[in-house]
């Protein structure tokens, strides 16, 4: 209650207490002086007065001392250093002539700061940052794959009320994170910012860095990689070595940086690993970014032909999907060329027929469509009823090209679902005409229950018909589930239709988010094969060299697949997964599927410190920023800029005075008690 009083209240309270103490002393003196042995009584009175006066002084010292402590606490807040430490991956790089790591420079800077701050009686609080800002005790949760310096300075500015902020980093900041530090409001509150680059003053910056390999995932013709050179002697170039599946693919030579290109032709169907590398030079800052890897897929040497009608959004969207999958192996045939075009069946694996009339297809194309070597996908349109092939799927009353009032086809048991489109409520409103022919199957349905995909066989189709209703709108749907389902549906549809990609077992790898090292492997089996399979199967993970491990995938009904999990904690390295099992004494295998995530590109693409950006962090770029060798001078300047320290030594002496006064009071009371018990009590 005393400490909550105002300054005026404290003064009144002191006066009242002193008056009470004076009255107590006067009463004791009057009592003693009335008795005999007045000489001894005078001594007792003096002792009592000493005790009372000491109590008054002690009360005053304690009461005033709280104000000193409050001032000291306020001064402590004003005299505090907040250290913001970079914990990103690039801090592990080494430099200068002694090969000192940037982490060691940071540790030295922290020790220097704590030593000088301790001598000055200044508190130190430590935070760490990478892609996020956390207190030091939570350093293990720091996102180390990025150096978001601007965001870190802005975040720490909101946490610091007064004092100073010292930023310890190597300055390897991506271009998108430079500038805009958001510290103006903190500086208005009196917070000063300082920065130390955790690098040696004698470091020279030589660096060769490769960006991520740019390669199309499906059927690429070439791969390219951006090369950045810094600090190399004049005229010294680099040679980029290309390897595909461990075999040399060629060498690209550059003298001033730029892009290196590797052609990718005559590769067998399947997944492939490509690697670009360049030898490290002497004194290079970081050699970890001299090698990059990527994966891509070749879907086969045979082509896919798309016979399209007038150019509209629907036809353009189908062409985009096919181009993304087939690349240069896609053949576009406009309806005007269809009567005269010829396609050898041995060179074409799939013909996709768009919005064209059956009468516009010439003999050359019909030979390919009717061949047993080629599969056909007919896209639903106003000309659907005129296709003789479609009549094989659903019988139609009459021979008119356009069926005005089609009868919805009723699906039968045993349908194969590519993706649960019925859960996405996709806007397909059309229906197949006629009645489903014997032995034919509905493989997919829309949200309204109408068949979307019909084929002559669920496993090895030669003919399929897909009903369309402005599917290009699906990709623009505001619901992300619809957009994802749309892309997945087309990917799985083409996987199923392309014979060189089809397998009884299909393996897929799903990587967890970047902060998690888990990878989920799913093996899907065809519906007809599933009853004869065991409840588990073996999945093999092949790593670099001969390293491998085997896992057991067990069937899960909720995902209708065999599932297992493993760790993938080596970004930048390619792991290969494959699965096998037996069905009625027959060995079934999947193809190799890559498990791959790029390394921390942002941290190693440009490991040269950006000292100019660090000067922008400091409130005084000339005297408040420097390298590790300037750390002590910067910290001393920081301490000098803080408000004057409260007289903590006077406070310590004050506590000693309080102890002496208390001792004097105790001694006076003891003597007075002894005098009263001996001499004064025997008085007549």
C-alpha positions in Angstrom: 0.0 0.0 0.0 2.9 2.3 0.8 4.5 1.8 -2.6 1.3 2.6 -4.4 1.0 6.1 -2.8 1.7 9.2 -4.8 4.6 11.5 -4.1 2.4 13.9 -2.2 0.9 11.1 -0.2 4.4 9.8 0.7 5.4 13.2 2.1 2.3 13.4 4.4 2.8 9.9 5.6 6.4 10.7 6.5 5.3 13.7 8.6 2.6 11.7 10.4 5.1 8.9 11.2 7.8 11.3 12.5 5.2 13.1 14.8 4.2 9.8 16.2 7.8 8.8 16.8 8.4 12.1 18.6 5.4 11.7 20.8 6.6 8.2 21.8 10.0 9.5 22.6 8.6 12.4 24.7 6.4 10.0 26.7 9.3 7.7 27.5 11.4 10.7 28.6 8.7 12.0 30.9 8.3 8.6 32.5 12.0 8.2 33.2 12.6 11.7 34.4 9.9 11.4 37.1 11.8 8.6 38.9 14.9 8.5 41.0 18.4 8.1 39.7 17.8 10.9 37.3 21.4 10.6 35.9 20.8 7.0 34.9 17.3 8.0 33.6 19.0 10.6 31.4 21.1 7.9 29.9 18.0 5.7 29.4 16.3 8.7 27.7 19.2 9.3 25.4 19.3 5.6 24.5 15.5 5.6 23.8 15.8 8.8 21.7 18.7 7.1 19.7 16.5 4.1 19.1 13.5 6.2 18.1 15.6 8.5 15.9 17.3 5.5 14.3 13.8 4.0 13.6 12.8 7.3 11.9 16.0 7.4 9.8 15.6 3.7 8.9 12.0 4.3 7.9 13.0 7.3 5.7 15.9 5.4 4.0 13.7 2.4 3.2 10.9 4.6 2.0 13.2 6.7 -0.2 15.1 3.7 -1.3 12.1 2.3 -3.2 12.1 5.3 -5.4 15.7 4.7 -6.1 14.9 1.1 -7.0 12.1 2.2 -9.3 14.4 4.6 -11.0 17.0 1.8 -11.4 14.4 -0.6 -13.0 13.4 2.2 -15.4 17.0 2.8 -16.2 17.6 -0.9 -16.8 14.9 -1.0 -19.5 16.5 2.0 -21.1 20.0 0.5 -20.9 19.3 -2.9 -22.5 20.9 -4.4 -25.6 18.8 -6.8 -27.8 21.1 -9.0 -29.9 19.5 -10.4 -33.1 21.6 -13.4 -34.2 21.5 -15.0 -37.7 21.0 -18.8 -37.5 20.5 -19.5 -41.2 22.5 -22.2 -43.0 24.9 -19.8 -44.7 26.4 -19.0 -41.3 28.1 -22.3 -41.4 30.3 -21.1 -44.3 34.0 -20.5 -43.7 36.2 -17.6 -44.9 39.3 -15.4 -44.3 42.8 -16.8 -44.4 42.3 -18.9 -41.2 39.1 -20.5 -42.5 37.0 -19.2 -39.6 33.3 -19.9 -39.9 30.8 -17.2 -39.7 29.1 -18.9 -36.7 32.4 -18.5 -34.8 32.5 -14.8 -35.7 29.0 -14.5 -34.4 29.9 -16.3 -31.1 32.9 -14.0 -30.6 30.6 -11.0 -31.1 28.1 -12.2 -28.6 30.9 -12.8 -26.0 32.3 -9.3 -26.6 28.9 -7.7 -26.2 28.1 -9.6 -23.0 31.5 -8.7 -21.5 31.3 -5.0 -22.2 27.6 -4.8 -21.3 28.3 -6.6 -18.0 31.0 -4.1 -17.1 28.7 -1.2 -17.9 25.8 -2.8 -15.9 23.6 -3.2 -19.1 21.3 -6.1 -19.6 21.5 -8.3 -22.8 18.6 -10.2 -24.4 19.2 -12.6 -27.3 17.0 -13.5 -30.2 17.7 -15.6 -33.3 16.3 -15.4 -36.8 16.4 -17.1 -40.2 13.0 -17.2 -42.0 11.4 -16.3 -38.6 12.3 -14.6 -35.3 12.4 -16.5 -32.0 13.9 -16.1 -28.5 17.3 -17.8 -28.2 15.9 -20.7 -26.1 13.7 -21.7 -29.1 16.6 -21.7 -31.6 15.9 -25.2 -32.7 12.7 -24.1 -34.3 14.4 -21.5 -36.5 13.7 -21.7 -40.2 17.4 -22.0 -41.3 16.7 -22.2 -45.1 16.2 -18.5 -45.5 17.7 -15.2 -44.3 14.7 -12.8 -44.1 16.7 -9.9 -42.7 14.1 -7.2 -43.4 11.3 -9.1 -41.8 13.5 -10.0 -38.8 14.4 -6.3 -38.1 10.8 -5.3 -38.5 9.6 -8.0 -36.1 12.3 -7.2 -33.4 11.4 -3.5 -33.7 7.9 -4.2 -32.4 9.3 -6.1 -29.4 11.9 -3.6 -28.2 10.5 -0.6 -26.2 13.8 1.2 -25.6 17.5 0.5 -25.6 19.6 -0.7 -28.6 19.5 -3.5 -31.2 22.6 -5.3 -32.4 22.2 -7.4 -35.6 24.7 -10.2 -36.1 24.5 -11.7 -39.6 26.6 -12.6 -42.6 24.4 -10.4 -44.9 23.6 -13.1 -47.4 20.2 -11.7 -48.1 18.1 -12.6 -51.1 17.2 -9.7 -53.4 13.5 -9.9 -52.5 14.4 -9.4 -48.8 16.5 -6.3 -49.1 15.4 -2.9 -47.9 12.2 -1.8 -46.2 13.4 -2.7 -42.7 10.4 -1.2 -40.9 12.4 0.3 -38.0 11.3 3.9 -38.2 8.8 3.8 -35.3 11.3 2.0 -33.1 13.9 4.7 -33.8 11.3 7.4 -32.9 11.0 5.7 -29.5 14.8 6.1 -29.0 15.9 2.6 -30.1 19.2 2.6 -32.0 20.2 -0.1 -34.5 23.7 -1.4 -35.1 24.9 -4.2 -37.4 28.0 -6.4 -37.5 28.8 -8.6 -40.5 30.1 -11.9 -39.2 32.9 -12.2 -41.8 36.6 -11.4 -41.7 38.0 -8.1 -42.9 40.5 -9.9 -45.1 38.0 -12.1 -47.0 38.0 -12.0 -50.8 34.8 -13.0 -52.5 35.2 -15.6 -55.2 32.1 -17.5 -56.1 30.5 -19.8 -58.7 26.9 -20.5 -58.1 24.3 -22.5 -60.1 20.6 -21.8 -59.8 18.0 -24.5 -59.9 17.9 -26.5 -63.2 15.1 -25.5 -65.4 13.6 -28.5 -67.1 10.1 -29.4 -68.1 8.7 -32.3 -66.0 7.4 -34.3 -69.0 9.2 -34.9 -72.3 11.6 -32.0 -72.2 13.8 -31.2 -75.2 16.5 -29.4 -73.2 17.5 -28.4 -69.7 19.2 -25.1 -68.7 20.9 -23.7 -65.6 21.8 -20.1 -64.7 25.4 -19.6 -63.7 26.6 -16.7 -61.6 30.3 -15.8 -61.4 31.9 -13.3 -59.0 35.5 -12.4 -58.2 37.2 -14.7 -60.7 40.3 -13.5 -62.5 39.8 -11.7 -65.8 39.2 -14.2 -68.6 38.8 -17.2 -66.4 35.7 -19.2 -67.5 34.0 -22.3 -66.1 32.9 -25.6 -67.6 29.5 -27.0 -66.6 29.4 -30.7 -66.8 26.0 -32.4 -67.5 25.1 -35.9 -66.5 21.9 -37.9 -67.0 21.3 -41.0 -64.9 25.0 -41.0 -64.0 26.2 -40.9 -67.6 28.1 -37.9 -69.1 25.8 -35.8 -71.4 28.2 -33.0 -72.4 30.0 -29.9 -71.2 28.9 -26.3 -71.5 31.6 -23.5 -71.3 30.9 -20.0 -70.1 33.3 -17.0 -69.6 31.0 -14.4 -68.0 28.1 -16.2 -66.5 24.7 -16.7 -68.1 22.8 -19.8 -69.0 24.2 -23.3 -69.9 22.0 -25.6 -72.0 21.9 -29.4 -72.3 19.9 -31.1 -75.1 17.7 -34.0 -74.0 17.0 -36.3 -76.9 16.9 -40.1 -77.5 16.1 -41.0 -73.9 14.1 -44.1 -73.0 10.6 -43.8 -71.4 10.5 -43.4 -67.7 11.9 -41.0 -65.0 15.4 -39.6 -65.3 17.8 -37.7 -63.1 19.8 -34.8 -64.5 22.8 -33.2 -62.8 24.8 -30.0 -63.6 28.1 -29.4 -61.8 31.1 -27.1 -62.0 34.5 -27.6 -60.2 35.2 -25.3 -57.2 37.9 -22.7 -57.6 40.5 -21.9 -54.9 39.1 -19.6 -52.2 35.5 -20.0 -53.3 33.0 -18.8 -50.7 30.6 -21.8 -51.0 31.1 -25.0 -53.0 27.7 -26.4 -52.1 25.9 -24.5 -54.8 28.3 -25.9 -57.5 26.0 -28.9 -58.1 22.3 -29.0 -59.0 20.0 -31.8 -59.7 16.5 -32.2 -61.1 14.2 -35.0 -62.3 12.0 -35.3 -65.5 10.0 -37.9 -67.3 9.9 -39.2 -70.8 6.5 -40.7 -71.6 7.6 -42.7 -74.7 8.9 -42.2 -78.2 5.5 -42.4 -79.7 3.4 -39.3 -80.3 -0.1 -38.1 -79.2 -2.2 -36.5 -81.9 -5.0 -34.0 -81.2 -7.5 -33.4 -83.9 -9.2 -30.2 -83.0 -12.0 -28.1 -84.4 -12.4 -24.3 -84.2 -10.1 -22.5 -81.8 -12.1 -21.8 -78.6 -11.3 -21.9 -74.9 -12.2 -25.6 -74.6 -9.9 -26.7 -77.4 -7.1 -24.4 -76.2 -7.3 -25.9 -72.7 -7.1 -29.4 -74.0 -4.1 -28.5 -76.1 -2.5 -26.9 -73.0 -3.0 -30.1 -70.9 -1.6 -32.3 -73.7 1.4 -30.0 -74.3 2.3 -30.0 -70.6 2.3 -33.8 -70.7 3.8 -34.6 -74.1 5.9 -31.6 -75.0 7.2 -31.8 -78.5 5.6 -35.2 -79.0 2.2 -33.6 -79.4 0.9 -33.4 -82.9 -1.8 -30.7 -83.5 -4.1 -31.4 -86.5 -6.7 -28.8 -87.3 -10.0 -30.0 -88.8 -9.2 -28.4 -92.1 -6.2 -30.7 -92.5 -7.9 -33.8 -91.2 -9.2 -35.1 -94.6 -5.7 -35.2 -96.0 -3.5 -36.0 -93.0 -2.0 -39.5 -92.6 -0.5 -40.8 -89.3 1.4 -44.1 -89.2 -0.1 -46.1 -86.4 3.4 -47.3 -85.2 4.4 -43.7 -84.4 1.2 -42.6 -82.6 0.1 -44.1 -79.2 -3.0 -42.0 -78.7 -5.4 -40.0 -80.9 -7.5 -37.4 -79.1 -10.5 -36.3 -81.2 -11.9 -32.9 -80.3 -14.9 -30.9 -81.6 -14.8 -32.2 -85.2 -17.3 -33.9 -87.4 -16.8 -37.6 -88.1 -17.2 -36.8 -91.8 -14.1 -34.6 -91.7 -11.7 -37.4 -90.8 -10.0 -38.8 -93.9 -8.8 -42.3 -94.6 -5.3 -41.5 -93.4 -6.4 -40.7 -89.9 -9.0 -43.4 -89.8 -6.3 -46.0 -90.5 -4.5 -44.8 -87.4 -7.7 -44.6 -85.3 -8.9 -48.1 -86.3 -5.4 -49.6 -85.7 -4.9 -51.9 -82.7 -1.6 -50.1 -82.0 -3.3 -46.8 -81.2 -5.8 -45.8 -78.6 -8.6 -43.3 -79.1 -10.1 -40.7 -76.8 -13.3 -39.0 -78.2 -14.2 -35.8 -76.5 -17.9 -35.2 -76.1 -19.4 -32.6 -78.4 -22.4 -31.8 -80.6 -21.0 -34.4 -83.0 -20.8 -37.2 -80.6 -23.6 -39.2 -82.0 -22.1 -39.4 -85.5 -19.0 -41.3 -84.4 -19.3 -45.0 -85.2 -16.7 -45.8 -82.5 -19.0 -44.2 -79.8 -21.8 -46.5 -81.0 -19.6 -49.3 -79.7 -19.9 -47.9 -76.2 -23.5 -46.8 -76.1 -26.1 -47.9 -78.7 -28.0 -45.1 -80.3 -31.5 -45.2 -81.8 -31.1 -43.9 -85.4 -28.0 -42.7 -87.2 -28.4 -38.9 -87.0 -25.2 -37.0 -86.4 -26.7 -35.0 -83.6 -28.9 -36.7 -80.9 -31.4 -34.1 -79.8 -32.8 -35.9 -76.7 -30.2 -38.3 -75.4 -31.0 -40.9 -72.8 -28.7 -40.9 -69.8 -26.4 -43.9 -69.7 -26.8 -45.9 -66.5 -23.5 -46.8 -64.9 -22.8 -50.4 -63.9 -20.8 -52.1 -61.2 -17.0 -52.2 -61.4 -16.4 -48.6 -62.4 -12.8 -47.4 -62.0 -12.6 -44.0 -60.4 -9.6 -41.8 -61.3 -10.5 -39.1 -58.9 -13.6 -38.5 -56.8 -15.2 -35.9 -59.2 -18.5 -36.6 -57.7 -17.3 -35.0 -54.4 -16.2 -31.9 -56.3 -19.6 -31.1 -57.9 -18.0 -30.4 -61.3 -20.4 -28.7 -63.7 -21.0 -31.5 -66.2 -24.6 -31.4 -67.3 -24.6 -33.5 -70.5 -25.4 -37.2 -70.8 -24.2 -40.0 -73.1 -26.9 -41.0 -75.7 -28.4 -44.4 -75.7 -27.8 -47.4 -73.5 -24.5 -48.7 -72.3 -23.4 -51.6 -74.5 -22.7 -55.0 -73.0 -19.3 -55.3 -71.5 -18.6 -51.5 -71.5 -17.9 -49.6 -68.3 -18.5 -46.2 -66.8 -15.2 -45.1 -65.3 -16.1 -41.7 -63.8 -19.2 -39.7 -62.9 -19.9 -36.0 -62.3 -21.3 -34.5 -59.2 -24.8 -34.7 -60.7 -24.5 -38.4 -61.3 -24.1 -38.2 -65.1 -21.3 -40.4 -66.6 -18.2 -38.5 -67.5 -15.9 -41.2 -68.8 -16.9 -44.4 -70.7 -14.5 -47.0 -72.1 -14.5 -50.4 -73.6 -12.2 -51.9 -71.0 -11.2 -50.7 -67.6 -7.6 -51.8 -67.8 -6.5 -51.9 -71.4 -8.8 -49.5 -73.2 -8.7 -49.1 -77.0 -11.5 -46.6 -77.1 -12.7 -44.1 -74.5 -15.2 -41.2 -74.6 -15.0 -38.2 -72.3 -17.9 -35.9 -71.9 -17.0 -32.2 -71.7 -18.9 -29.2 -70.4 -16.6 -26.2 -70.5 -13.9 -27.9 -68.5 -11.6 -24.9 -68.9 -13.8 -23.3 -66.2 -12.7 -26.0 -63.7 -9.2 -24.7 -63.7 -10.5 -21.2 -62.8 -12.8 -22.4 -60.1 -12.4 -20.4 -56.8 -12.5 -23.7 -54.9 -8.9 -25.1 -54.6 -10.2 -28.6 -54.3 -11.9 -28.3 -57.7 -8.7 -26.9 -59.3 -6.5 -29.7 -57.8 -9.0 -32.3 -58.7 -9.1 -31.1 -62.3 -5.4 -31.3 -62.8 -5.2 -34.7 -61.0 -8.0 -36.1 -63.2 -6.3 -35.2 -66.4 -2.9 -36.5 -65.2 -4.3 -39.8 -64.2 -6.5 -40.0 -67.3 -3.4 -39.7 -69.6 -1.4 -42.1 -67.4 -4.2 -44.6 -68.0 -4.5 -44.0 -71.8 -0.8 -44.1 -72.7 0.1 -47.7 -73.0 3.8 -47.2 -72.3 2.9 -45.6 -69.0 0.3 -48.1 -67.9 1.2 -50.7 -65.2 -0.8 -53.0 -63.0 0.7 -51.1 -60.0 1.1 -47.4 -59.8 3.5 -45.8 -57.3 3.3 -42.2 -56.1 5.5 -40.2 -53.7 4.0 -37.4 -51.6 6.6 -35.1 -49.8 5.6 -33.4 -46.6 5.9 -29.6 -46.3 9.5 -28.2 -46.3 9.9 -28.2 -42.5 9.1 -31.9 -42.3 11.3 -34.7 -43.6 8.6 -37.3 -44.1 7.6 -38.8 -47.5 4.5 -40.9 -48.0 4.5 -43.6 -50.6 1.3 -44.9 -52.1 0.9 -47.9 -54.4 -2.4 -48.2 -56.2 -3.5 -51.4 -57.9 -6.3 -51.9 -60.5 -9.7 -52.9 -59.1 -9.6 -56.3 -61.0 -6.1 -57.1 -59.5 -6.8 -56.0 -56.0 -8.6 -59.2 -54.7 -5.7 -61.4 -55.6 -3.1 -59.2 -53.8 -1.8 -59.7 -50.3 -2.4 -57.1 -47.6 1.1 -55.7 -47.8 3.9 -55.3 -50.3 7.5 -54.4 -50.3 8.8 -50.9 -51.3 12.5 -50.4 -52.0 14.2 -47.0 -51.6 17.5 -46.6 -53.5 19.8 -43.8 -52.5 23.1 -42.5 -53.9 25.6 -45.2 -54.6 24.5 -48.6 -53.4 22.6 -47.4 -50.3 19.1 -48.9 -50.1 16.4 -49.8 -47.7 13.2 -51.8 -47.8 9.9 -50.9 -46.3 6.5 -52.6 -45.9 3.5 -50.9 -47.4 0.1 -52.0 -45.9 -3.3 -51.6 -47.5 -5.5 -48.7 -46.2 -9.1 -48.8 -47.3 -9.7 -45.0 -46.8 -7.2 -44.2 -49.5 -7.6 -47.5 -51.5 -3.8 -47.9 -51.7 -0.8 -49.6 -50.0 0.8 -46.9 -47.9 4.2 -46.6 -46.1 6.3 -43.6 -44.8 10.0 -42.9 -44.7 12.4 -40.0 -44.1 13.8 -37.8 -46.7 16.3 -35.5 -45.0 18.8 -34.9 -47.9 17.5 -32.1 -50.1 19.3 -31.9 -53.4 19.7 -35.7 -53.5 17.5 -38.0 -55.6 16.1 -41.1 -54.0 14.3 -43.7 -56.2 11.4 -45.8 -55.0 10.0 -48.9 -56.5 7.5 -51.6 -55.3 6.8 -55.2 -56.1 4.5 -58.0 -55.0 3.1 -61.3 -56.3 -0.4 -62.1 -57.6 -1.1 -65.7 -58.2 2.6 -66.6 -58.6 3.0 -63.6 -61.0 5.6 -60.9 -60.1 4.2 -57.4 -60.3 6.5 -54.4 -60.2 6.2 -50.6 -60.5 8.6 -48.3 -62.4 11.1 -46.2 -60.5 9.6 -43.0 -59.0 11.8 -40.2 -57.8 11.8 -38.7 -54.3 13.3 -35.2 -54.7 13.3 -31.7 -53.3 15.8 -29.0 -54.2 18.4 -27.9 -51.7 18.0 -24.6 -49.8 18.5 -22.6 -53.0 17.9 -19.2 -51.4 20.7 -19.6 -48.9 23.4 -20.8 -51.2 22.5 -19.1 -54.5 24.4 -15.9 -53.5 26.6 -16.5 -50.4 28.5 -13.3 -50.8 27.7 -10.9 -47.9 25.7 -7.8 -48.9 27.5 -5.2 -46.8 25.5 -2.3 -48.3 22.3 -3.9 -47.0 23.8 -4.2 -43.5 24.8 -0.5 -43.5 21.1 0.2 -44.2 20.2 -1.7 -41.0 22.3 0.6 -38.8 20.9 3.9 -37.6 24.3 5.4 -38.2 25.7 3.7 -41.3 29.2 5.2 -40.8 29.8 4.3 -37.2 27.1 1.7 -36.4 28.0 -0.9 -39.0 31.1 -3.0 -39.8 32.7 -6.4 -39.9 33.7 -8.7 -37.1 37.0 -6.8 -36.5 34.9 -3.7 -35.8 32.6 -5.4 -33.3 34.2 -4.1 -30.1 34.3 -0.5 -31.3 30.7 -0.7 -32.4 29.6 -2.2 -29.0 31.4 0.5 -27.1 29.8 3.2 -29.3 26.4 1.5 -28.6 27.0 1.6 -24.8 28.0 5.3 -25.0 24.7 6.1 -26.8 22.6 4.6 -24.0 21.1 6.9 -21.3 23.2 7.7 -18.2 23.3 4.8 -15.8 21.6 5.3 -12.3 24.0 5.5 -9.4 23.8 1.8 -8.5 26.9 2.1 -6.3 25.2 4.8 -4.2 22.2 2.4 -3.9 24.5 -0.3 -2.6 26.0 2.1 0.0 22.5 3.1 1.0 21.7 -0.5 1.8 24.9 -0.6 3.9 23.8 2.5 5.8 20.4 0.9 6.4 22.2 -2.0 8.0 24.4 0.2 10.2 21.3 2.3 11.4 19.5 -0.9 12.2 22.5 -2.2 14.2 22.7 1.1 16.1 19.0 0.9 16.9 19.4 -2.7 18.2 22.4 -1.7 20.3 20.6 1.3 21.8 17.5 -0.8 22.7 19.7 -3.5 24.2 21.5 -1.0 26.4 18.3 0.7 27.4 16.8 -2.6 28.3 19.8 -3.6 30.3 19.8 -0.3 32.2 16.1 -0.6 33.0 16.5 -4.2 34.3 19.5 -3.5 36.5 19.9 0.1 37.8 16.5 1.6 37.3 14.6 -1.4 38.7 16.5 -1.3 42.0 15.7 2.4 42.5 13.5 3.1 45.5 
